[in-house]
Amino acid sequence: MYEMRAGPAGTGISWHVKAKDAATALCGQPLHDAAPAVDPDEHCGLCMASFERAMRDHTARPDHGP
């Protein structure tokens, strides 16, 4: 299971994707429990690409059920 978490990205804040029990985003960015004071307007491209690959690999497995 994955979740979205706001976190640092360059000089701003963006949405990152992380595995439920991970301390870092799929892009490697360390994430903290405290949410930033602002809502990000952008999504981390590296996280989104990693998430897309993970979903594609998961659904391509022969044991993948409905």
C-alpha positions in Angstrom: 0.0 0.0 0.0 1.2 3.5 -0.8 0.2 7.0 0.4 0.8 10.5 -0.6 2.8 12.8 1.7 3.8 16.4 1.3 7.5 17.1 1.5 10.4 19.1 0.3 11.2 19.3 -3.4 13.9 21.6 -4.6 13.1 25.0 -3.2 9.4 24.2 -2.6 7.0 21.5 -1.5 5.4 18.8 -3.6 3.4 15.6 -3.1 5.5 12.5 -2.8 4.5 8.8 -2.8 5.8 6.5 -0.1 5.2 2.9 0.9 2.9 2.9 4.0 5.7 2.0 6.5 8.6 3.7 4.8 10.5 6.7 6.1 11.5 7.9 2.6 9.5 8.7 -0.5 9.9 6.5 -3.6 12.3 9.1 -5.0 14.5 8.8 -1.9 13.5 12.0 -0.2 13.3 11.6 3.6 9.9 12.5 4.9 8.8 13.6 8.3 5.5 13.0 10.1 4.8 16.7 10.5 2.9 18.0 7.5 4.1 21.3 5.9 1.9 24.4 6.5 1.0 24.7 2.8 -0.7 22.3 0.4 1.6 21.5 -2.5 0.4 22.2 -6.1 2.8 19.7 -7.8 3.6 16.0 -7.6 7.2 14.7 -7.5 7.9 13.3 -11.0 10.3 10.7 -9.8 7.8 9.4 -7.2 5.0 9.3 -9.8 7.2 7.4 -12.3 8.3 4.9 -9.6 4.7 4.4 -8.5 3.6 3.8 -12.1 6.3 1.2 -12.5 5.3 -0.5 -9.3 1.7 -0.7 -10.3 2.5 -1.9 -13.8 4.8 -4.6 -12.4 2.2 -5.6 -9.8 -0.6 -6.0 -12.4 1.7 -7.9 -14.8 2.4 -10.7 -12.2 0.6 -14.0 -13.1 -0.7 -14.3 -9.5 -2.3 -10.9 -9.5 -6.0 -11.3 -8.6 -9.0 -9.0 -9.2 
